[in-house]
C-alpha cells in the first residue's frame, strides 16, 4: 500500500512538471561506454561526470543521522569513480542497453560495510518540495504503477548522455513527470542526484569496471 501511495502522490505532483530538458528525442540506439563498447545488461559500470574538476562519480551515502535509505550522490573528489552499477531493461535480462528504454539501476553495495540493509535498486524519494532525490530501496522488475518510481532511462544529450526519469514502457496508462536528472546541493553537504526543474542535466559517461 505504501508504494501505491507514493506512486499516487508522484502522479499528482507530475501534473506541475512535464518537460524533458536537455535530451535529444531519437530512435533507441546502443549506449556506449568510455571505450566505445556497447553497455551490456548485468555488467558493472561506474557513472562518471563528463565535466571534470567538480567531483567524481556517483556513489551512495546516508543523509543526516539516518542509516537508511542510502542516497545517490556525487563523490566530492574527482579521482573517485564511485560505486559501480548494473542496468536491467524492463524487457530483457540479457543483451545491449539502449537509449530511451525503461530500466532499473542497481548499485553494487558491500553489505558488510553498511548498516542499511535494503534493496540497492534506485528509486525516486521525495525529500523537499519540488525535489525528488535518488535513493536505494527500489524494486527490480515488476513493471506497473506500483513500481513507477523505480524506472529510469539513458538518453543522448548531444554527444553525451544523461539519466532521465520518464517511464513510458512499464505503464502505458501512467501520466508521469518527465525530466532529466541533475545534481542538487543539499544542506547535508552532498550533491544529490535529483529530479527537479531547478537543476541542470547531469551529463555522464559509463566506465566499465
C-alpha positions as CSV (number, residue, x, y, z in Angstrom):
1,X,0.0,0.0,0.0
2,X,2.8,2.4,0.8
3,X,4.3,2.0,-2.7
4,X,0.9,2.7,-4.2
5,X,0.5,5.9,-2.2
6,X,4.0,7.0,-3.2
7,X,3.1,6.4,-6.9
8,X,-0.2,8.2,-6.5
9,X,1.4,11.2,-4.8
10,X,4.1,11.2,-7.6
11,X,1.5,11.2,-10.3
12,X,-0.4,14.1,-8.8
13,X,2.9,16.1,-8.4
14,X,3.7,15.2,-12.0
15,X,1.0,17.5,-13.3
16,X,3.1,20.5,-12.4
17,X,6.2,19.4,-14.4
18,X,6.1,17.6,-17.7
19,X,9.2,18.6,-19.6
20,X,12.2,16.6,-20.8
21,X,15.1,19.0,-20.6
22,X,18.4,18.7,-22.5
23,X,17.5,15.4,-24.1
24,X,17.5,14.5,-27.7
25,X,14.4,12.6,-28.8
26,X,15.5,9.9,-31.3
27,X,15.1,6.2,-32.1
28,X,16.7,3.9,-29.5
29,X,20.4,3.2,-30.1
30,X,23.1,1.3,-28.1
31,X,24.6,3.2,-25.2
32,X,28.4,3.2,-25.4
33,X,30.9,3.2,-22.6
34,X,34.1,5.3,-22.4
35,X,36.0,2.8,-24.5
36,X,33.3,2.8,-27.3
37,X,31.9,-0.6,-26.4
38,X,28.1,-1.2,-26.0
39,X,26.7,-1.3,-22.5
40,X,25.5,-4.7,-21.5
41,X,22.9,-5.9,-19.1
42,X,24.4,-7.2,-15.8
43,X,27.8,-5.7,-16.4
44,X,29.1,-3.3,-13.8
45,X,29.8,0.3,-14.8
46,X,30.8,3.5,-13.0
47,X,28.7,6.5,-13.7
48,X,31.2,9.4,-14.0
49,X,30.7,13.1,-15.0
50,X,31.6,14.4,-18.4
51,X,32.9,17.6,-16.9
52,X,35.8,17.0,-14.6
53,X,37.0,19.1,-11.7
54,X,33.7,19.4,-9.9
55,X,33.5,16.0,-8.3
56,X,33.8,12.3,-9.1
57,X,31.4,9.5,-10.0
58,X,28.1,8.6,-8.4
59,X,28.1,6.7,-5.0
60,X,25.8,6.0,-2.1
61,X,25.7,7.9,1.2
62,X,23.5,8.4,4.2
63,X,21.9,11.8,4.9
64,X,21.8,13.2,8.4
65,X,21.7,10.8,11.3
66,X,19.6,8.2,9.4
67,X,21.1,4.8,8.4
68,X,18.5,4.2,5.6
69,X,17.9,4.8,2.9
70,X,21.2,5.5,1.1
71,X,21.1,8.4,-1.3
72,X,22.8,8.6,-4.8
73,X,25.3,11.4,-4.5
74,X,28.4,12.6,-6.3
75,X,31.9,11.8,-4.9
76,X,33.4,15.0,-3.7
77,X,36.8,14.1,-5.1
78,X,37.1,13.7,-8.8
79,X,39.7,10.9,-8.5
80,X,37.0,8.6,-7.1
81,X,34.7,6.8,-9.6
82,X,32.0,6.0,-7.0
83,X,30.2,2.7,-6.8
84,X,29.6,0.5,-9.8
85,X,26.0,-0.1,-11.0
86,X,24.2,-2.5,-13.3
87,X,21.4,-1.8,-15.7
88,X,18.4,-4.1,-16.3
89,X,15.9,-3.1,-19.0
90,X,12.2,-3.8,-18.4
91,X,12.0,-6.2,-21.4
92,X,15.3,-8.1,-21.2
93,X,17.6,-9.8,-18.6
94,X,20.5,-10.0,-21.1
95,X,21.7,-8.0,-24.1
96,X,22.7,-4.5,-25.0
97,X,21.4,-1.4,-23.2
98,X,19.6,1.0,-25.5
99,X,18.7,4.7,-25.1
100,X,15.1,5.7,-24.4
101,X,14.4,2.4,-22.7
102,X,12.9,2.0,-19.3
103,X,15.4,0.3,-17.0
104,X,16.3,-0.4,-13.4
105,X,19.6,0.8,-12.0
106,X,21.2,-1.1,-9.1
107,X,24.3,-0.1,-7.1
108,X,26.8,-2.7,-6.0
109,X,26.8,-2.4,-2.2
110,X,29.1,-4.1,0.2
111,X,26.6,-5.3,2.9
112,X,29.5,-5.7,5.3
113,X,30.3,-2.0,5.4
114,X,26.8,-0.5,5.6
115,X,24.2,-0.6,8.3
116,X,21.4,-0.1,5.7
117,X,20.1,-3.4,4.7
118,X,17.6,-2.9,1.8
119,X,17.4,-3.2,-1.9
120,X,20.2,-1.3,-3.7
121,X,17.9,-0.6,-6.6
122,X,17.4,3.1,-7.3
123,X,14.1,4.9,-6.8
124,X,12.8,8.4,-6.5
125,X,12.1,9.6,-3.0
126,X,10.6,13.0,-2.3
127,X,12.6,14.9,0.3
128,X,11.9,18.6,-0.4
129,X,9.1,20.5,-2.1
130,X,9.6,20.1,-5.8
131,X,12.7,18.0,-5.4
132,X,12.9,14.2,-5.7
133,X,16.2,12.5,-4.6
134,X,17.5,9.2,-5.8
135,X,17.8,6.6,-3.1
136,X,18.0,2.9,-2.5
137,X,15.0,0.8,-1.6
138,X,13.6,0.3,-5.1
139,X,12.1,-2.8,-6.6
140,X,13.7,-4.6,-9.5
141,X,11.4,-5.6,-12.3
142,X,7.6,-5.9,-11.8
143,X,6.5,-3.1,-14.3
144,X,3.4,-1.2,-13.3
145,X,2.1,1.8,-11.4
146,X,3.3,0.4,-8.0
147,X,6.9,0.4,-9.2
148,X,6.8,3.5,-11.4
149,X,9.3,5.4,-9.3
150,X,12.0,2.7,-9.9
151,X,12.3,3.1,-13.7
152,X,14.8,5.4,-15.5
153,X,16.2,5.9,-19.0
154,X,19.6,6.7,-20.5
155,X,19.2,9.4,-23.1
156,X,21.5,11.1,-25.6
157,X,22.3,14.8,-24.8
158,X,24.3,15.9,-27.8
159,X,27.4,13.7,-27.8
160,X,27.0,12.8,-24.1
161,X,24.4,11.0,-22.0
162,X,22.0,11.9,-19.2
163,X,19.9,9.7,-17.0
164,X,16.3,10.7,-17.0
165,X,13.1,9.8,-15.3
166,X,10.4,9.4,-18.0
167,X,8.9,5.9,-17.7
168,X,6.7,5.1,-20.7
169,X,7.0,1.4,-21.4
170,X,6.4,-0.1,-18.0
171,X,3.0,1.6,-17.5
172,X,1.2,2.9,-20.7
173,X,-1.7,4.3,-18.6
174,X,0.5,6.3,-16.3
175,X,1.0,10.0,-16.6
176,X,4.3,10.9,-15.0
177,X,6.8,13.6,-14.6
178,X,9.4,13.6,-17.4
179,X,12.7,15.2,-16.9
180,X,16.5,14.6,-16.9
181,X,18.3,14.2,-13.6
182,X,20.8,16.7,-12.2
183,X,22.8,17.5,-9.1
184,X,21.1,19.2,-6.2
185,X,23.3,20.7,-3.4
186,X,21.7,19.7,-0.2
187,X,22.3,21.1,3.3
188,X,23.8,17.8,4.3
189,X,26.9,18.8,2.3
190,X,26.3,16.4,-0.6
191,X,25.4,16.9,-4.2
192,X,22.4,14.6,-4.6
193,X,21.3,13.2,-7.9
194,X,17.8,14.6,-8.1
195,X,14.7,15.3,-10.2
196,X,13.8,18.9,-10.2
197,X,13.2,21.8,-12.6
198,X,15.8,23.8,-10.6
199,X,18.8,21.6,-11.6
200,X,20.7,21.3,-14.9
201,X,21.0,17.9,-16.6
202,X,24.0,16.0,-15.2
203,X,25.9,14.8,-18.3
204,X,27.6,11.4,-17.7
205,X,29.8,8.7,-19.1
206,X,29.8,5.0,-18.3
207,X,33.1,3.4,-17.4
208,X,33.3,-0.4,-17.3
209,X,34.8,-1.8,-14.1
